[in-house]
Amino acid sequence: MRSKKKKYDFKAIGQAIKTSRESKGWTREQVAEMVDLAPRYIMSIENTGQHPSFQVFSELITMFDISVDEYLFPDKPVEKSTRRRQLESLFDSCEVTDLKILESTAKAIIEAKTAEE
């Protein structure tokens, strides 16, 4: 007799998908059209942790550059968080002068934090 396995709680990944979608300024309708699904299904994935098929899961995490390691293996150190991967993706679309501004801003933030300590 097989023991009943606990079903994975998909809500955290669903929320990451929602946050990423919103940060891009995309509606559920737009995403649903891109992956050929109903907007209501996207809403269920985002809000209630509906388990999508592997194909849909793969499309969504790829579309939003989400690192699932931090959700599937929460106790394991993650090389790059979803937020870091998404920032890098944004940086890829920046010009060199934009990157210089971002670099200076990051340095100023680090210096301000160091000064507070």
Phi and psi restraints in degrees (range 20) as a CNS / XPLOR table:
assign (resid 1 and name C) (resid 2 and name N)
       (resid 2 and name CA) (resid 2 and name C) 1.0 -83.9 20.0 2
assign (resid 2 and name N) (resid 2 and name CA)
       (resid 2 and name C) (resid 3 and name N) 1.0 141.9 20.0 2
assign (resid 2 and name C) (resid 3 and name N)
       (resid 3 and name CA) (resid 3 and name C) 1.0 -79.7 20.0 2
assign (resid 3 and name N) (resid 3 and name CA)
       (resid 3 and name C) (resid 4 and name N) 1.0 148.1 20.0 2
assign (resid 3 and name C) (resid 4 and name N)
       (resid 4 and name CA) (resid 4 and name C) 1.0 -77.4 20.0 2
assign (resid 4 and name N) (resid 4 and name CA)
       (resid 4 and name C) (resid 5 and name N) 1.0 122.8 20.0 2
assign (resid 4 and name C) (resid 5 and name N)
       (resid 5 and name CA) (resid 5 and name C) 1.0 -82.7 20.0 2
assign (resid 5 and name N) (resid 5 and name CA)
       (resid 5 and name C) (resid 6 and name N) 1.0 145.5 20.0 2
assign (resid 5 and name C) (resid 6 and name N)
       (resid 6 and name CA) (resid 6 and name C) 1.0 -75.5 20.0 2
assign (resid 6 and name N) (resid 6 and name CA)
       (resid 6 and name C) (resid 7 and name N) 1.0 132.5 20.0 2
assign (resid 6 and name C) (resid 7 and name N)
       (resid 7 and name CA) (resid 7 and name C) 1.0 -75.6 20.0 2
assign (resid 7 and name N) (resid 7 and name CA)
       (resid 7 and name C) (resid 8 and name N) 1.0 137.1 20.0 2
assign (resid 7 and name C) (resid 8 and name N)
       (resid 8 and name CA) (resid 8 and name C) 1.0 -64.2 20.0 2
assign (resid 8 and name N) (resid 8 and name CA)
       (resid 8 and name C) (resid 9 and name N) 1.0 134.3 20.0 2
assign (resid 8 and name C) (resid 9 and name N)
       (resid 9 and name CA) (resid 9 and name C) 1.0 -81.7 20.0 2
assign (resid 9 and name N) (resid 9 and name CA)
       (resid 9 and name C) (resid 10 and name N) 1.0 109.2 20.0 2
assign (resid 9 and name C) (resid 10 and name N)
       (resid 10 and name CA) (resid 10 and name C) 1.0 -87.2 20.0 2
assign (resid 10 and name N) (resid 10 and name CA)
       (resid 10 and name C) (resid 11 and name N) 1.0 -0.8 20.0 2
assign (resid 10 and name C) (resid 11 and name N)
       (resid 11 and name CA) (resid 11 and name C) 1.0 -58.5 20.0 2
assign (resid 11 and name N) (resid 11 and name CA)
       (resid 11 and name C) (resid 12 and name N) 1.0 -40.8 20.0 2
assign (resid 11 and name C) (resid 12 and name N)
       (resid 12 and name CA) (resid 12 and name C) 1.0 -63.9 20.0 2
assign (resid 12 and name N) (resid 12 and name CA)
       (resid 12 and name C) (resid 13 and name N) 1.0 -41.5 20.0 2
assign (resid 12 and name C) (resid 13 and name N)
       (resid 13 and name CA) (resid 13 and name C) 1.0 -69.3 20.0 2
assign (resid 13 and name N) (resid 13 and name CA)
       (resid 13 and name C) (resid 14 and name N) 1.0 -39.0 20.0 2
assign (resid 13 and name C) (resid 14 and name N)
       (resid 14 and name CA) (resid 14 and name C) 1.0 -58.4 20.0 2
assign (resid 14 and name N) (resid 14 and name CA)
       (resid 14 and name C) (resid 15 and name N) 1.0 -41.9 20.0 2
assign (resid 14 and name C) (resid 15 and name N)
       (resid 15 and name CA) (resid 15 and name C) 1.0 -66.8 20.0 2
assign (resid 15 and name N) (resid 15 and name CA)
       (resid 15 and name C) (resid 16 and name N) 1.0 -37.4 20.0 2
assign (resid 15 and name C) (resid 16 and name N)
       (resid 16 and name CA) (resid 16 and name C) 1.0 -63.6 20.0 2
assign (resid 16 and name N) (resid 16 and name CA)
       (resid 16 and name C) (resid 17 and name N) 1.0 -39.1 20.0 2
assign (resid 16 and name C) (resid 17 and name N)
       (resid 17 and name CA) (resid 17 and name C) 1.0 -63.6 20.0 2
assign (resid 17 and name N) (resid 17 and name CA)
       (resid 17 and name C) (resid 18 and name N) 1.0 -45.5 20.0 2
assign (resid 17 and name C) (resid 18 and name N)
       (resid 18 and name CA) (resid 18 and name C) 1.0 -61.5 20.0 2
assign (resid 18 and name N) (resid 18 and name CA)
       (resid 18 and name C) (resid 19 and name N) 1.0 -47.2 20.0 2
assign (resid 18 and name C) (resid 19 and name N)
       (resid 19 and name CA) (resid 19 and name C) 1.0 -60.6 20.0 2
assign (resid 19 and name N) (resid 19 and name CA)
       (resid 19 and name C) (resid 20 and name N) 1.0 -43.3 20.0 2
assign (resid 19 and name C) (resid 20 and name N)
       (resid 20 and name CA) (resid 20 and name C) 1.0 -65.6 20.0 2
assign (resid 20 and name N) (resid 20 and name CA)
       (resid 20 and name C) (resid 21 and name N) 1.0 -41.7 20.0 2
assign (resid 20 and name C) (resid 21 and name N)
       (resid 21 and name CA) (resid 21 and name C) 1.0 -61.8 20.0 2
assign (resid 21 and name N) (resid 21 and name CA)
       (resid 21 and name C) (resid 22 and name N) 1.0 -46.4 20.0 2
assign (resid 21 and name C) (resid 22 and name N)
       (resid 22 and name CA) (resid 22 and name C) 1.0 -65.7 20.0 2
assign (resid 22 and name N) (resid 22 and name CA)
       (resid 22 and name C) (resid 23 and name N) 1.0 -36.4 20.0 2
assign (resid 22 and name C) (resid 23 and name N)
       (resid 23 and name CA) (resid 23 and name C) 1.0 -66.9 20.0 2
assign (resid 23 and name N) (resid 23 and name CA)
       (resid 23 and name C) (resid 24 and name N) 1.0 -25.6 20.0 2
assign (resid 23 and name C) (resid 24 and name N)
       (resid 24 and name CA) (resid 24 and name C) 1.0 -84.0 20.0 2
assign (resid 24 and name N) (resid 24 and name CA)
       (resid 24 and name C) (resid 25 and name N) 1.0 -10.0 20.0 2
assign (resid 24 and name C) (resid 25 and name N)
       (resid 25 and name CA) (resid 25 and name C) 1.0 77.4 20.0 2
assign (resid 25 and name N) (resid 25 and name CA)
       (resid 25 and name C) (resid 26 and name N) 1.0 21.6 20.0 2
assign (resid 25 and name C) (resid 26 and name N)
       (resid 26 and name CA) (resid 26 and name C) 1.0 -95.2 20.0 2
assign (resid 26 and name N) (resid 26 and name CA)
       (resid 26 and name C) (resid 27 and name N) 1.0 145.9 20.0 2
assign (resid 26 and name C) (resid 27 and name N)
       (resid 27 and name CA) (resid 27 and name C) 1.0 -88.2 20.0 2
assign (resid 27 and name N) (resid 27 and name CA)
       (resid 27 and name C) (resid 28 and name N) 1.0 164.3 20.0 2
assign (resid 27 and name C) (resid 28 and name N)
       (resid 28 and name CA) (resid 28 and name C) 1.0 -61.6 20.0 2
assign (resid 28 and name N) (resid 28 and name CA)
       (resid 28 and name C) (resid 29 and name N) 1.0 -36.2 20.0 2
assign (resid 28 and name C) (resid 29 and name N)
       (resid 29 and name CA) (resid 29 and name C) 1.0 -61.9 20.0 2
assign (resid 29 and name N) (resid 29 and name CA)
       (resid 29 and name C) (resid 30 and name N) 1.0 -41.5 20.0 2
assign (resid 29 and name C) (resid 30 and name N)
       (resid 30 and name CA) (resid 30 and name C) 1.0 -64.9 20.0 2
assign (resid 30 and name N) (resid 30 and name CA)
       (resid 30 and name C) (resid 31 and name N) 1.0 -45.4 20.0 2
assign (resid 30 and name C) (resid 31 and name N)
       (resid 31 and name CA) (resid 31 and name C) 1.0 -64.7 20.0 2
assign (resid 31 and name N) (resid 31 and name CA)
       (resid 31 and name C) (resid 32 and name N) 1.0 -43.3 20.0 2
assign (resid 31 and name C) (resid 32 and name N)
       (resid 32 and name CA) (resid 32 and name C) 1.0 -58.5 20.0 2
assign (resid 32 and name N) (resid 32 and name CA)
       (resid 32 and name C) (resid 33 and name N) 1.0 -40.9 20.0 2
assign (resid 32 and name C) (resid 33 and name N)
       (resid 33 and name CA) (resid 33 and name C) 1.0 -65.3 20.0 2
assign (resid 33 and name N) (resid 33 and name CA)
       (resid 33 and name C) (resid 34 and name N) 1.0 -39.3 20.0 2
assign (resid 33 and name C) (resid 34 and name N)
       (resid 34 and name CA) (resid 34 and name C) 1.0 -64.4 20.0 2
assign (resid 34 and name N) (resid 34 and name CA)
       (resid 34 and name C) (resid 35 and name N) 1.0 -35.4 20.0 2
assign (resid 34 and name C) (resid 35 and name N)
       (resid 35 and name CA) (resid 35 and name C) 1.0 -105.8 20.0 2
assign (resid 35 and name N) (resid 35 and name CA)
       (resid 35 and name C) (resid 36 and name N) 1.0 9.3 20.0 2
assign (resid 35 and name C) (resid 36 and name N)
       (resid 36 and name CA) (resid 36 and name C) 1.0 58.2 20.0 2
assign (resid 36 and name N) (resid 36 and name CA)
       (resid 36 and name C) (resid 37 and name N) 1.0 52.4 20.0 2
assign (resid 36 and name C) (resid 37 and name N)
       (resid 37 and name CA) (resid 37 and name C) 1.0 -134.4 20.0 2
assign (resid 37 and name N) (resid 37 and name CA)
       (resid 37 and name C) (resid 38 and name N) 1.0 169.8 20.0 2
assign (resid 37 and name C) (resid 38 and name N)
       (resid 38 and name CA) (resid 38 and name C) 1.0 -79.4 20.0 2
assign (resid 38 and name N) (resid 38 and name CA)
       (resid 38 and name C) (resid 39 and name N) 1.0 140.9 20.0 2
assign (resid 38 and name C) (resid 39 and name N)
       (resid 39 and name CA) (resid 39 and name C) 1.0 -55.5 20.0 2
assign (resid 39 and name N) (resid 39 and name CA)
       (resid 39 and name C) (resid 40 and name N) 1.0 -33.1 20.0 2
assign (resid 39 and name C) (resid 40 and name N)
       (resid 40 and name CA) (resid 40 and name C) 1.0 -63.1 20.0 2
assign (resid 40 and name N) (resid 40 and name CA)
       (resid 40 and name C) (resid 41 and name N) 1.0 -35.4 20.0 2
assign (resid 40 and name C) (resid 41 and name N)
       (resid 41 and name CA) (resid 41 and name C) 1.0 -68.9 20.0 2
assign (resid 41 and name N) (resid 41 and name CA)
       (resid 41 and name C) (resid 42 and name N) 1.0 -41.1 20.0 2
assign (resid 41 and name C) (resid 42 and name N)
       (resid 42 and name CA) (resid 42 and name C) 1.0 -61.1 20.0 2
assign (resid 42 and name N) (resid 42 and name CA)
       (resid 42 and name C) (resid 43 and name N) 1.0 -42.6 20.0 2
assign (resid 42 and name C) (resid 43 and name N)
       (resid 43 and name CA) (resid 43 and name C) 1.0 -60.6 20.0 2
assign (resid 43 and name N) (resid 43 and name CA)
       (resid 43 and name C) (resid 44 and name N) 1.0 -40.6 20.0 2
assign (resid 43 and name C) (resid 44 and name N)
       (resid 44 and name CA) (resid 44 and name C) 1.0 -65.5 20.0 2
assign (resid 44 and name N) (resid 44 and name CA)
       (resid 44 and name C) (resid 45 and name N) 1.0 -38.7 20.0 2
assign (resid 44 and name C) (resid 45 and name N)
       (resid 45 and name CA) (resid 45 and name C) 1.0 -63.8 20.0 2
assign (resid 45 and name N) (resid 45 and name CA)
       (resid 45 and name C) (resid 46 and name N) 1.0 -46.4 20.0 2
assign (resid 45 and name C) (resid 46 and name N)
       (resid 46 and name CA) (resid 46 and name C) 1.0 -69.5 20.0 2
assign (resid 46 and name N) (resid 46 and name CA)
       (resid 46 and name C) (resid 47 and name N) 1.0 -44.0 20.0 2
assign (resid 46 and name C) (resid 47 and name N)
       (resid 47 and name CA) (resid 47 and name C) 1.0 -96.9 20.0 2
assign (resid 47 and name N) (resid 47 and name CA)
       (resid 47 and name C) (resid 48 and name N) 1.0 -32.0 20.0 2
assign (resid 47 and name C) (resid 48 and name N)
       (resid 48 and name CA) (resid 48 and name C) 1.0 -114.6 20.0 2
assign (resid 48 and name N) (resid 48 and name CA)
       (resid 48 and name C) (resid 49 and name N) 1.0 -0.7 20.0 2
assign (resid 48 and name C) (resid 49 and name N)
       (resid 49 and name CA) (resid 49 and name C) 1.0 75.8 20.0 2
assign (resid 49 and name N) (resid 49 and name CA)
       (resid 49 and name C) (resid 50 and name N) 1.0 28.2 20.0 2
assign (resid 49 and name C) (resid 50 and name N)
       (resid 50 and name CA) (resid 50 and name C) 1.0 -54.1 20.0 2
assign (resid 50 and name N) (resid 50 and name CA)
       (resid 50 and name C) (resid 51 and name N) 1.0 132.4 20.0 2
assign (resid 50 and name C) (resid 51 and name N)
       (resid 51 and name CA) (resid 51 and name C) 1.0 -80.4 20.0 2
assign (resid 51 and name N) (resid 51 and name CA)
       (resid 51 and name C) (resid 52 and name N) 1.0 113.6 20.0 2
assign (resid 51 and name C) (resid 52 and name N)
       (resid 52 and name CA) (resid 52 and name C) 1.0 -81.9 20.0 2
assign (resid 52 and name N) (resid 52 and name CA)
       (resid 52 and name C) (resid 53 and name N) 1.0 167.7 20.0 2
assign (resid 52 and name C) (resid 53 and name N)
       (resid 53 and name CA) (resid 53 and name C) 1.0 -65.1 20.0 2
assign (resid 53 and name N) (resid 53 and name CA)
       (resid 53 and name C) (resid 54 and name N) 1.0 163.5 20.0 2
assign (resid 53 and name C) (resid 54 and name N)
       (resid 54 and name CA) (resid 54 and name C) 1.0 -60.8 20.0 2
assign (resid 54 and name N) (resid 54 and name CA)
       (resid 54 and name C) (resid 55 and name N) 1.0 -39.0 20.0 2
assign (resid 54 and name C) (resid 55 and name N)
       (resid 55 and name CA) (resid 55 and name C) 1.0 -59.8 20.0 2
assign (resid 55 and name N) (resid 55 and name CA)
       (resid 55 and name C) (resid 56 and name N) 1.0 -48.1 20.0 2
assign (resid 55 and name C) (resid 56 and name N)
       (resid 56 and name CA) (resid 56 and name C) 1.0 -66.1 20.0 2
assign (resid 56 and name N) (resid 56 and name CA)
       (resid 56 and name C) (resid 57 and name N) 1.0 -43.8 20.0 2
assign (resid 56 and name C) (resid 57 and name N)
       (resid 57 and name CA) (resid 57 and name C) 1.0 -55.7 20.0 2
assign (resid 57 and name N) (resid 57 and name CA)
       (resid 57 and name C) (resid 58 and name N) 1.0 -48.8 20.0 2
assign (resid 57 and name C) (resid 58 and name N)
       (resid 58 and name CA) (resid 58 and name C) 1.0 -61.4 20.0 2
assign (resid 58 and name N) (resid 58 and name CA)
       (resid 58 and name C) (resid 59 and name N) 1.0 -44.1 20.0 2
assign (resid 58 and name C) (resid 59 and name N)
       (resid 59 and name CA) (resid 59 and name C) 1.0 -62.8 20.0 2
assign (resid 59 and name N) (resid 59 and name CA)
       (resid 59 and name C) (resid 60 and name N) 1.0 -43.6 20.0 2
assign (resid 59 and name C) (resid 60 and name N)
       (resid 60 and name CA) (resid 60 and name C) 1.0 -69.3 20.0 2
assign (resid 60 and name N) (resid 60 and name CA)
       (resid 60 and name C) (resid 61 and name N) 1.0 -45.0 20.0 2
assign (resid 60 and name C) (resid 61 and name N)
       (resid 61 and name CA) (resid 61 and name C) 1.0 -69.6 20.0 2
assign (resid 61 and name N) (resid 61 and name CA)
       (resid 61 and name C) (resid 62 and name N) 1.0 -29.7 20.0 2
assign (resid 61 and name C) (resid 62 and name N)
       (resid 62 and name CA) (resid 62 and name C) 1.0 -72.4 20.0 2
assign (resid 62 and name N) (resid 62 and name CA)
       (resid 62 and name C) (resid 63 and name N) 1.0 -44.8 20.0 2
assign (resid 62 and name C) (resid 63 and name N)
       (resid 63 and name CA) (resid 63 and name C) 1.0 -58.2 20.0 2
assign (resid 63 and name N) (resid 63 and name CA)
       (resid 63 and name C) (resid 64 and name N) 1.0 -39.1 20.0 2
assign (resid 63 and name C) (resid 64 and name N)
       (resid 64 and name CA) (resid 64 and name C) 1.0 -104.4 20.0 2
assign (resid 64 and name N) (resid 64 and name CA)
       (resid 64 and name C) (resid 65 and name N) 1.0 7.1 20.0 2
assign (resid 64 and name C) (resid 65 and name N)
       (resid 65 and name CA) (resid 65 and name C) 1.0 52.6 20.0 2
assign (resid 65 and name N) (resid 65 and name CA)
       (resid 65 and name C) (resid 66 and name N) 1.0 52.5 20.0 2
assign (resid 65 and name C) (resid 66 and name N)
       (resid 66 and name CA) (resid 66 and name C) 1.0 -98.3 20.0 2
assign (resid 66 and name N) (resid 66 and name CA)
       (resid 66 and name C) (resid 67 and name N) 1.0 128.2 20.0 2
assign (resid 66 and name C) (resid 67 and name N)
       (resid 67 and name CA) (resid 67 and name C) 1.0 -87.2 20.0 2
assign (resid 67 and name N) (resid 67 and name CA)
       (resid 67 and name C) (resid 68 and name N) 1.0 111.7 20.0 2
assign (resid 67 and name C) (resid 68 and name N)
       (resid 68 and name CA) (resid 68 and name C) 1.0 -80.8 20.0 2
assign (resid 68 and name N) (resid 68 and name CA)
       (resid 68 and name C) (resid 69 and name N) 1.0 -12.6 20.0 2
assign (resid 68 and name C) (resid 69 and name N)
       (resid 69 and name CA) (resid 69 and name C) 1.0 -55.0 20.0 2
assign (resid 69 and name N) (resid 69 and name CA)
       (resid 69 and name C) (resid 70 and name N) 1.0 -42.4 20.0 2
assign (resid 69 and name C) (resid 70 and name N)
       (resid 70 and name CA) (resid 70 and name C) 1.0 -65.5 20.0 2
assign (resid 70 and name N) (resid 70 and name CA)
       (resid 70 and name C) (resid 71 and name N) 1.0 -20.1 20.0 2
assign (resid 70 and name C) (resid 71 and name N)
       (resid 71 and name CA) (resid 71 and name C) 1.0 -95.6 20.0 2
assign (resid 71 and name N) (resid 71 and name CA)
       (resid 71 and name C) (resid 72 and name N) 1.0 -38.6 20.0 2
assign (resid 71 and name C) (resid 72 and name N)
       (resid 72 and name CA) (resid 72 and name C) 1.0 -81.2 20.0 2
assign (resid 72 and name N) (resid 72 and name CA)
       (resid 72 and name C) (resid 73 and name N) 1.0 -30.1 20.0 2
assign (resid 72 and name C) (resid 73 and name N)
       (resid 73 and name CA) (resid 73 and name C) 1.0 -128.0 20.0 2
assign (resid 73 and name N) (resid 73 and name CA)
       (resid 73 and name C) (resid 74 and name N) 1.0 68.5 20.0 2
assign (resid 73 and name C) (resid 74 and name N)
       (resid 74 and name CA) (resid 74 and name C) 1.0 -62.3 20.0 2
assign (resid 74 and name N) (resid 74 and name CA)
       (resid 74 and name C) (resid 75 and name N) 1.0 -23.9 20.0 2
assign (resid 74 and name C) (resid 75 and name N)
       (resid 75 and name CA) (resid 75 and name C) 1.0 -89.7 20.0 2
assign (resid 75 and name N) (resid 75 and name CA)
       (resid 75 and name C) (resid 76 and name N) 1.0 -7.4 20.0 2
assign (resid 75 and name C) (resid 76 and name N)
       (resid 76 and name CA) (resid 76 and name C) 1.0 -94.4 20.0 2
assign (resid 76 and name N) (resid 76 and name CA)
       (resid 76 and name C) (resid 77 and name N) 1.0 133.5 20.0 2
assign (resid 76 and name C) (resid 77 and name N)
       (resid 77 and name CA) (resid 77 and name C) 1.0 -60.3 20.0 2
assign (resid 77 and name N) (resid 77 and name CA)
       (resid 77 and name C) (resid 78 and name N) 1.0 134.8 20.0 2
assign (resid 77 and name C) (resid 78 and name N)
       (resid 78 and name CA) (resid 78 and name C) 1.0 -98.8 20.0 2
assign (resid 78 and name N) (resid 78 and name CA)
       (resid 78 and name C) (resid 79 and name N) 1.0 131.7 20.0 2
assign (resid 78 and name C) (resid 79 and name N)
       (resid 79 and name CA) (resid 79 and name C) 1.0 -62.7 20.0 2
assign (resid 79 and name N) (resid 79 and name CA)
       (resid 79 and name C) (resid 80 and name N) 1.0 -48.9 20.0 2
assign (resid 79 and name C) (resid 80 and name N)
       (resid 80 and name CA) (resid 80 and name C) 1.0 -138.4 20.0 2
assign (resid 80 and name N) (resid 80 and name CA)
       (resid 80 and name C) (resid 81 and name N) 1.0 123.3 20.0 2
assign (resid 80 and name C) (resid 81 and name N)
       (resid 81 and name CA) (resid 81 and name C) 1.0 -70.4 20.0 2
assign (resid 81 and name N) (resid 81 and name CA)
       (resid 81 and name C) (resid 82 and name N) 1.0 165.8 20.0 2
assign (resid 81 and name C) (resid 82 and name N)
       (resid 82 and name CA) (resid 82 and name C) 1.0 -58.4 20.0 2
assign (resid 82 and name N) (resid 82 and name CA)
       (resid 82 and name C) (resid 83 and name N) 1.0 -44.3 20.0 2
assign (resid 82 and name C) (resid 83 and name N)
       (resid 83 and name CA) (resid 83 and name C) 1.0 -59.3 20.0 2
assign (resid 83 and name N) (resid 83 and name CA)
       (resid 83 and name C) (resid 84 and name N) 1.0 -43.9 20.0 2
assign (resid 83 and name C) (resid 84 and name N)
       (resid 84 and name CA) (resid 84 and name C) 1.0 -64.5 20.0 2
assign (resid 84 and name N) (resid 84 and name CA)
       (resid 84 and name C) (resid 85 and name N) 1.0 -41.6 20.0 2
assign (resid 84 and name C) (resid 85 and name N)
       (resid 85 and name CA) (resid 85 and name C) 1.0 -64.1 20.0 2
assign (resid 85 and name N) (resid 85 and name CA)
       (resid 85 and name C) (resid 86 and name N) 1.0 -39.7 20.0 2
assign (resid 85 and name C) (resid 86 and name N)
       (resid 86 and name CA) (resid 86 and name C) 1.0 -68.6 20.0 2
assign (resid 86 and name N) (resid 86 and name CA)
       (resid 86 and name C) (resid 87 and name N) 1.0 -38.8 20.0 2
assign (resid 86 and name C) (resid 87 and name N)
       (resid 87 and name CA) (resid 87 and name C) 1.0 -63.5 20.0 2
assign (resid 87 and name N) (resid 87 and name CA)
       (resid 87 and name C) (resid 88 and name N) 1.0 -43.1 20.0 2
assign (resid 87 and name C) (resid 88 and name N)
       (resid 88 and name CA) (resid 88 and name C) 1.0 -60.6 20.0 2
assign (resid 88 and name N) (resid 88 and name CA)
       (resid 88 and name C) (resid 89 and name N) 1.0 -37.3 20.0 2
assign (resid 88 and name C) (resid 89 and name N)
       (resid 89 and name CA) (resid 89 and name C) 1.0 -64.3 20.0 2
assign (resid 89 and name N) (resid 89 and name CA)
       (resid 89 and name C) (resid 90 and name N) 1.0 -40.2 20.0 2
assign (resid 89 and name C) (resid 90 and name N)
       (resid 90 and name CA) (resid 90 and name C) 1.0 -65.3 20.0 2
assign (resid 90 and name N) (resid 90 and name CA)
       (resid 90 and name C) (resid 91 and name N) 1.0 -41.8 20.0 2
assign (resid 90 and name C) (resid 91 and name N)
       (resid 91 and name CA) (resid 91 and name C) 1.0 -61.4 20.0 2
assign (resid 91 and name N) (resid 91 and name CA)
       (resid 91 and name C) (resid 92 and name N) 1.0 -32.2 20.0 2
assign (resid 91 and name C) (resid 92 and name N)
       (resid 92 and name CA) (resid 92 and name C) 1.0 -60.7 20.0 2
assign (resid 92 and name N) (resid 92 and name CA)
       (resid 92 and name C) (resid 93 and name N) 1.0 -25.0 20.0 2
assign (resid 92 and name C) (resid 93 and name N)
       (resid 93 and name CA) (resid 93 and name C) 1.0 -95.2 20.0 2
assign (resid 93 and name N) (resid 93 and name CA)
       (resid 93 and name C) (resid 94 and name N) 1.0 3.4 20.0 2
assign (resid 93 and name C) (resid 94 and name N)
       (resid 94 and name CA) (resid 94 and name C) 1.0 -89.8 20.0 2
assign (resid 94 and name N) (resid 94 and name CA)
       (resid 94 and name C) (resid 95 and name N) 1.0 150.8 20.0 2
assign (resid 94 and name C) (resid 95 and name N)
       (resid 95 and name CA) (resid 95 and name C) 1.0 -78.3 20.0 2
assign (resid 95 and name N) (resid 95 and name CA)
       (resid 95 and name C) (resid 96 and name N) 1.0 165.3 20.0 2
assign (resid 95 and name C) (resid 96 and name N)
       (resid 96 and name CA) (resid 96 and name C) 1.0 -57.9 20.0 2
assign (resid 96 and name N) (resid 96 and name CA)
       (resid 96 and name C) (resid 97 and name N) 1.0 -43.1 20.0 2
assign (resid 96 and name C) (resid 97 and name N)
       (resid 97 and name CA) (resid 97 and name C) 1.0 -64.2 20.0 2
assign (resid 97 and name N) (resid 97 and name CA)
       (resid 97 and name C) (resid 98 and name N) 1.0 -36.3 20.0 2
assign (resid 97 and name C) (resid 98 and name N)
       (resid 98 and name CA) (resid 98 and name C) 1.0 -62.7 20.0 2
assign (resid 98 and name N) (resid 98 and name CA)
       (resid 98 and name C) (resid 99 and name N) 1.0 -42.1 20.0 2
assign (resid 98 and name C) (resid 99 and name N)
       (resid 99 and name CA) (resid 99 and name C) 1.0 -64.7 20.0 2
assign (resid 99 and name N) (resid 99 and name CA)
       (resid 99 and name C) (resid 100 and name N) 1.0 -34.9 20.0 2
assign (resid 99 and name C) (resid 100 and name N)
       (resid 100 and name CA) (resid 100 and name C) 1.0 -64.5 20.0 2
assign (resid 100 and name N) (resid 100 and name CA)
       (resid 100 and name C) (resid 101 and name N) 1.0 -41.3 20.0 2
assign (resid 100 and name C) (resid 101 and name N)
       (resid 101 and name CA) (resid 101 and name C) 1.0 -63.7 20.0 2
assign (resid 101 and name N) (resid 101 and name CA)
       (resid 101 and name C) (resid 102 and name N) 1.0 -45.1 20.0 2
assign (resid 101 and name C) (resid 102 and name N)
       (resid 102 and name CA) (resid 102 and name C) 1.0 -63.3 20.0 2
assign (resid 102 and name N) (resid 102 and name CA)
       (resid 102 and name C) (resid 103 and name N) 1.0 -39.9 20.0 2
assign (resid 102 and name C) (resid 103 and name N)
       (resid 103 and name CA) (resid 103 and name C) 1.0 -62.8 20.0 2
assign (resid 103 and name N) (resid 103 and name CA)
       (resid 103 and name C) (resid 104 and name N) 1.0 -45.6 20.0 2
assign (resid 103 and name C) (resid 104 and name N)
       (resid 104 and name CA) (resid 104 and name C) 1.0 -62.8 20.0 2
assign (resid 104 and name N) (resid 104 and name CA)
       (resid 104 and name C) (resid 105 and name N) 1.0 -39.9 20.0 2
assign (resid 104 and name C) (resid 105 and name N)
       (resid 105 and name CA) (resid 105 and name C) 1.0 -63.4 20.0 2
assign (resid 105 and name N) (resid 105 and name CA)
       (resid 105 and name C) (resid 106 and name N) 1.0 -45.4 20.0 2
assign (resid 105 and name C) (resid 106 and name N)
       (resid 106 and name CA) (resid 106 and name C) 1.0 -61.8 20.0 2
assign (resid 106 and name N) (resid 106 and name CA)
       (resid 106 and name C) (resid 107 and name N) 1.0 -42.8 20.0 2
assign (resid 106 and name C) (resid 107 and name N)
       (resid 107 and name CA) (resid 107 and name C) 1.0 -62.4 20.0 2
assign (resid 107 and name N) (resid 107 and name CA)
       (resid 107 and name C) (resid 108 and name N) 1.0 -41.8 20.0 2
assign (resid 107 and name C) (resid 108 and name N)
       (resid 108 and name CA) (resid 108 and name C) 1.0 -64.2 20.0 2
assign (resid 108 and name N) (resid 108 and name CA)
       (resid 108 and name C) (resid 109 and name N) 1.0 -38.5 20.0 2
assign (resid 108 and name C) (resid 109 and name N)
       (resid 109 and name CA) (resid 109 and name C) 1.0 -63.7 20.0 2
assign (resid 109 and name N) (resid 109 and name CA)
       (resid 109 and name C) (resid 110 and name N) 1.0 -46.2 20.0 2
assign (resid 109 and name C) (resid 110 and name N)
       (resid 110 and name CA) (resid 110 and name C) 1.0 -62.8 20.0 2
assign (resid 110 and name N) (resid 110 and name CA)
       (resid 110 and name C) (resid 111 and name N) 1.0 -43.2 20.0 2
assign (resid 110 and name C) (resid 111 and name N)
       (resid 111 and name CA) (resid 111 and name C) 1.0 -63.3 20.0 2
assign (resid 111 and name N) (resid 111 and name CA)
       (resid 111 and name C) (resid 112 and name N) 1.0 -40.7 20.0 2
assign (resid 111 and name C) (resid 112 and name N)
       (resid 112 and name CA) (resid 112 and name C) 1.0 -63.8 20.0 2
assign (resid 112 and name N) (resid 112 and name CA)
       (resid 112 and name C) (resid 113 and name N) 1.0 -40.9 20.0 2
assign (resid 112 and name C) (resid 113 and name N)
       (resid 113 and name CA) (resid 113 and name C) 1.0 -64.7 20.0 2
assign (resid 113 and name N) (resid 113 and name CA)
       (resid 113 and name C) (resid 114 and name N) 1.0 -42.1 20.0 2
assign (resid 113 and name C) (resid 114 and name N)
       (resid 114 and name CA) (resid 114 and name C) 1.0 -64.2 20.0 2
assign (resid 114 and name N) (resid 114 and name CA)
       (resid 114 and name C) (resid 115 and name N) 1.0 -39.9 20.0 2
assign (resid 114 and name C) (resid 115 and name N)
       (resid 115 and name CA) (resid 115 and name C) 1.0 -66.0 20.0 2
assign (resid 115 and name N) (resid 115 and name CA)
       (resid 115 and name C) (resid 116 and name N) 1.0 -33.0 20.0 2
assign (resid 115 and name C) (resid 116 and name N)
       (resid 116 and name CA) (resid 116 and name C) 1.0 -68.8 20.0 2
assign (resid 116 and name N) (resid 116 and name CA)
       (resid 116 and name C) (resid 117 and name N) 1.0 -29.6 20.0 2
